[in-house]
Amino acid sequence: MKAAQMARQFAVEGRLVTVEAHGTGNVNDTYLAIFRTTFSEQRFILQRIKKAVFPEPENILHNMRLVTDHAHQKLEAEAEVADRIWQLPKIIPNKDGRDFGIDDAGDYWRAITHIAGATAHEQVQGPEHAREAGTVLGQFHRLISDIPADSLRTALAGFHVTPGYLAKLDNALPTQTAKDRLTSSNARQALQFVEKRREFCHVLQNALNAGHLRLRPTHGDPKVGNIMMDNASGKGTCIVDLDTVQAGLIHYDIGDALRSACNPAGEDAKDLNQVVFDLDLFENLIGGYLSQAASFLDDHDRAHLYDCIRLIALELGLRFFADYLAGDTYFRVRYDTHNLHRARVQFKLVESIEARERAIRKVLETV
């Protein structure tokens, strides 16, 4: 098994016991590796970074090393006054000293420490969980907010730039695959949904171009399933899956956290009528976030918070829909129309957000 071969390349004491598939990611292959000595056991996360998705994997590891080293120093300095033990994964070097290994197919593998005694939930467990998820993201943003954005390399070009995904959709439309798939009424309705919101896709990029927003270090994928909750205290302890850390707009992070947490029905909801943007979860998550992040958000940042909440659900729906029309080349799918269904779920969430705009803005004015 290739994963077992790669696990043995990293600087971990003991003998390999097992390598097991771990997590539910849509892109990279992730494993939990277990090593034992005669007196101890060490578990770590082993991940294959697919070059087909991330063409410059060394950039991912550069960013992760930069961000985690910076954050760990701050966490240690603040540990005595913190209200909990904050954590963040640490890179385990290869036996040759590099932060990665390369297999015979040219794919890069990395090993990181396993956050033990903590659990990530794919769906939010309630208002307190939502508040803790927001607190963790706000803490992460605060810790890395003073890293110069230009010191980070591009992990994934065009990631979380909504107009770029709109362009991918437009590029897919003339293809025969797209024409064949647009014969269904659900696909045609999805396309109409996008067309009605085409101009809105540019709202954050326009604000960036106007100088109202600025590039900062971002996580890139802060969905609730990437936020670990301490099993003993119930408090948030860390955020994981740092593959997409790079310079970007933190609004995409904020919107993505809210998108994933405030739709209890989930990304694969079977019944679209169950897809609703939960205002109670929203108020708790954004309250937790601002408890940590308020110090570095200015008036322009706050002015675009509603926009990011609406936009990120639209963006993910665009991504799923564009991939469906292109023949399912990016996201893993379990059946032929899986990406189309995922897109429809996100578009239903957009509608729910739009219907609650007044209530959302009211919360944003008071937290």
C-alpha positions in Angstrom: 0.0 0.0 0.0 1.5 3.3 -1.1 0.3 5.2 2.0 2.2 2.7 4.2 5.3 3.2 2.2 5.1 6.9 2.5 4.3 6.9 6.2 7.6 5.2 6.9 9.5 8.1 5.3 8.7 10.5 8.1 10.6 11.1 11.2 8.5 9.2 13.7 9.8 6.7 16.2 8.6 3.1 16.3 7.2 0.7 13.8 4.1 1.2 11.6 1.0 -0.6 12.9 -1.6 0.6 10.4 -2.6 3.3 8.0 -6.3 4.0 7.9 -8.4 6.3 5.6 -9.4 9.4 7.6 -11.8 12.2 7.2 -14.3 13.1 4.5 -12.4 15.5 2.2 -13.5 15.9 -1.4 -10.0 16.4 -2.9 -6.9 15.0 -1.2 -6.4 11.5 0.2 -6.0 11.6 4.0 -4.9 8.8 6.4 -4.3 8.2 10.1 -1.0 6.5 10.6 -0.2 4.7 13.9 3.4 3.9 15.0 4.3 2.1 18.2 7.5 1.5 20.1 7.9 -0.9 23.0 6.6 1.8 25.4 4.6 4.4 23.4 2.3 5.1 20.5 2.3 8.0 18.1 -0.5 8.9 15.7 -0.2 11.4 12.9 -2.1 12.6 9.8 -0.7 11.5 6.5 -2.0 13.3 3.4 -1.3 13.0 -0.3 -1.4 16.3 -2.1 -2.7 15.8 -5.6 -0.6 17.6 -8.2 -3.6 17.4 -10.5 -5.4 19.8 -8.1 -2.4 21.6 -6.5 0.2 22.1 -9.2 2.8 23.5 -6.9 2.6 21.5 -3.7 5.7 23.0 -2.2 3.8 26.3 -2.0 1.3 24.6 0.3 4.0 23.3 2.6 5.8 26.7 2.6 2.6 28.4 3.7 1.8 25.8 6.3 5.3 26.0 7.8 5.1 29.9 7.8 1.7 30.1 9.4 2.0 27.3 11.9 5.5 28.4 13.2 4.1 32.0 13.5 1.0 30.9 15.3 2.7 28.4 17.6 5.0 31.2 18.8 2.1 33.4 19.6 0.1 30.6 21.3 3.1 29.8 23.6 3.5 33.5 24.5 -0.2 33.9 25.3 -0.7 30.5 27.0 -0.7 31.7 30.6 -3.6 34.2 30.0 -5.6 32.1 27.5 -9.0 30.7 28.5 -8.1 27.3 27.0 -5.3 25.3 25.5 -5.3 26.4 21.9 -3.7 24.0 19.4 -2.7 23.9 15.7 -1.1 21.0 13.8 2.6 20.9 13.4 4.5 19.6 10.4 6.5 16.4 10.9 9.6 16.4 8.7 10.6 13.7 6.3 13.7 11.7 7.4 15.7 13.6 4.9 14.8 16.9 6.6 12.2 18.1 4.0 8.6 18.9 4.9 7.3 16.4 2.4 7.9 13.1 0.6 7.4 12.3 -3.1 6.0 9.1 -4.4 6.8 7.3 -7.7 3.8 9.1 -9.4 5.2 12.5 -8.5 2.6 13.2 -5.9 3.7 15.0 -2.7 2.9 13.6 0.8 3.0 15.4 4.1 2.7 14.4 7.7 1.3 16.5 10.5 0.6 16.0 14.1 -2.7 14.5 15.1 -4.9 16.6 17.4 -5.9 14.0 20.0 -8.8 14.4 22.4 -10.7 16.6 20.1 -13.5 16.0 17.5 -14.6 17.7 14.3 -18.3 17.5 13.4 -19.4 17.6 9.8 -22.6 19.4 10.9 -23.0 22.0 13.6 -24.3 20.5 16.9 -26.1 23.5 18.2 -25.7 27.2 19.1 -22.8 26.8 21.5 -20.9 24.7 18.9 -21.5 27.4 16.4 -20.2 30.1 18.8 -17.1 28.0 19.4 -16.5 27.4 15.7 -16.7 31.2 15.2 -14.3 31.8 18.1 -11.7 29.3 16.6 -11.8 31.0 13.2 -11.6 34.5 14.8 -8.6 33.3 16.9 -6.9 31.8 13.8 -7.4 35.0 11.8 -6.1 37.1 14.7 -3.0 35.0 15.2 -1.9 35.2 11.5 -3.2 38.7 10.8 0.2 40.3 11.1 1.9 37.9 8.6 2.6 40.0 5.4 0.2 38.7 2.7 3.0 38.8 0.1 5.1 36.3 2.1 2.6 33.6 1.3 2.8 31.7 -1.9 -0.1 30.8 -4.2 -1.5 27.4 -3.1 -4.3 27.3 -5.5 -4.6 29.9 -8.2 -8.0 31.6 -8.4 -9.2 29.9 -5.2 -12.1 31.9 -3.7 -12.3 34.5 -6.5 -15.9 34.1 -7.4 -15.7 35.7 -10.9 -13.2 33.1 -11.8 -15.6 30.3 -11.1 -18.2 32.2 -13.2 -15.7 32.2 -16.0 -15.2 28.4 -15.7 -19.0 27.9 -15.9 -19.0 30.1 -19.1 -16.2 28.1 -20.5 -18.0 24.8 -19.9 -21.3 25.9 -21.5 -20.3 25.5 -25.2 -18.9 21.9 -24.6 -20.9 18.9 -25.7 -20.8 17.5 -22.2 -22.5 20.6 -20.9 -25.1 20.6 -23.7 -26.0 17.0 -22.9 -26.3 17.7 -19.2 -28.4 20.9 -19.7 -31.1 18.8 -21.2 -32.5 18.2 -17.7 -34.9 20.8 -16.2 -33.0 20.9 -12.9 -29.8 21.9 -14.7 -31.5 24.6 -16.8 -33.1 26.0 -13.7 -29.7 26.1 -12.0 -28.3 28.0 -14.9 -31.1 30.5 -14.8 -30.5 31.0 -11.1 -26.8 31.9 -11.8 -27.7 34.3 -14.6 -30.0 36.3 -12.3 -27.0 36.8 -9.9 -24.2 37.2 -12.4 -23.3 40.8 -11.5 -23.3 40.0 -7.7 -20.5 37.5 -8.3 -18.1 40.5 -8.5 -19.1 42.3 -5.3 -16.0 41.4 -3.2 -13.5 41.7 -6.0 -14.9 45.1 -6.9 -14.4 46.1 -3.2 -10.8 44.8 -3.4 -10.1 46.7 -6.6 -11.6 49.9 -5.1 -9.2 49.6 -2.1 -12.0 49.0 0.4 -10.9 45.5 1.2 -7.3 44.1 1.3 -5.6 40.8 1.0 -4.7 39.0 4.2 -3.6 35.5 5.2 -6.6 33.2 5.0 -7.5 29.6 5.8 -9.4 29.0 2.6 -11.6 26.2 3.8 -12.9 26.9 7.3 -16.0 24.8 7.2 -17.3 23.5 10.5 -15.9 20.1 9.7 -12.4 21.5 9.9 -12.8 23.0 13.4 -11.9 20.7 16.3 -13.7 20.7 19.6 -12.0 19.7 22.8 -13.7 16.5 24.1 -13.1 17.4 27.7 -14.1 21.1 27.8 -16.4 21.3 24.8 -14.5 24.4 23.7 -13.0 24.9 20.3 -9.3 24.1 20.2 -8.0 24.4 16.7 -8.6 24.6 13.0 -7.2 21.9 10.6 -6.8 21.2 6.9 -4.3 24.0 6.0 -3.8 23.1 2.4 -5.5 26.2 1.0 -3.8 28.8 3.3 -2.8 31.7 1.1 -3.4 35.4 0.7 -7.0 36.3 0.0 -10.0 38.1 1.4 -11.0 37.0 4.9 -14.6 37.6 3.9 -14.5 34.3 1.9 -13.4 32.5 5.1 -16.1 34.2 7.2 -18.8 33.4 4.6 -17.7 29.8 4.2 -17.7 29.2 8.0 -21.3 30.5 8.2 -22.4 28.7 5.0 -21.3 25.3 6.4 -22.5 25.9 10.0 -25.8 27.6 9.4 -27.4 25.1 7.1 -28.1 22.2 9.5 -29.4 20.1 6.6 -25.9 19.9 5.2 -24.3 20.0 1.7 -26.0 16.8 0.6 -29.5 17.4 2.0 -31.9 15.1 0.2 -34.9 17.4 0.7 -34.3 20.9 -0.5 -37.1 22.2 1.6 -34.9 21.4 4.7 -32.2 23.8 3.5 -32.5 26.9 5.6 -30.1 29.6 6.9 -30.5 29.3 10.6 -30.4 32.8 12.2 -29.7 31.5 15.7 -26.7 29.6 14.6 -25.6 32.6 12.6 -25.8 35.0 15.5 -23.8 32.7 17.7 -21.1 32.0 15.1 -20.6 35.6 14.1 -20.6 36.6 17.8 -17.9 34.1 18.5 -15.9 35.2 15.5 -16.0 38.9 16.4 -15.1 38.2 20.0 -11.6 37.4 18.7 -11.4 39.3 15.4 -13.0 42.7 16.1 -9.7 44.3 16.7 -8.5 44.0 13.1 -11.8 44.5 11.2 -12.5 48.1 10.0 -15.7 49.7 8.8 -15.2 48.5 5.2 -14.7 45.0 6.4 -17.9 45.1 8.4 -19.8 46.7 5.5 -19.3 43.6 3.4 -20.2 40.9 5.9 -23.7 40.4 4.5 -22.3 40.2 1.0 -19.8 37.5 1.9 -22.5 35.4 3.6 -24.6 35.5 0.4 -21.7 35.2 -2.0 -19.9 32.2 -0.6 -23.0 29.9 -0.9 -23.4 31.2 -4.5 -19.8 30.5 -5.2 -19.8 27.0 -3.9 -22.9 26.3 -5.9 -21.2 27.7 -9.0 -18.2 25.4 -8.4 -20.4 22.3 -8.1 -22.5 23.3 -11.1 -19.5 24.2 -13.3 -17.9 20.8 -12.4 -21.1 19.0 -13.2 -21.2 20.7 -16.7 -17.5 19.9 -17.2 -18.0 16.2 -16.5 -17.2 16.0 -12.8 -13.4 16.5 -13.1 -12.7 18.1 -9.7 -15.0 17.0 -6.9 -15.5 13.4 -6.0 -19.0 12.2 -6.8 -21.0 9.2 -5.7 -23.6 9.3 -8.6 -24.0 11.0 -12.0 -26.0 14.0 -10.8 -24.2 14.4 -7.4 -22.6 17.8 -8.3 -25.8 19.1 -9.7 -27.6 18.2 -6.5 -24.9 19.8 -4.4 -25.3 23.0 -6.5 -29.0 23.0 -6.0 -28.6 22.7 -2.3 -26.3 25.8 -2.2 -28.6 27.8 -4.5 -31.5 27.0 -2.1 -29.3 28.2 0.7 -28.7 31.5 -1.2 -32.4 32.0 -1.5 -32.8 31.5 2.2 -30.0 34.0 3.0 -31.6 36.5 0.6 -35.0 36.1 2.3 -33.4 36.8 5.6 -31.3 39.8 4.6 -33.0 42.3 6.9 -32.6 40.0 9.9 -29.0 39.2 9.1 -28.1 42.9 8.7 -29.7 43.6 12.0 -27.6 41.0 13.8 -24.5 42.4 12.1 -25.3 45.9 13.4 -25.5 44.7 17.0 -22.8 42.1 17.5 
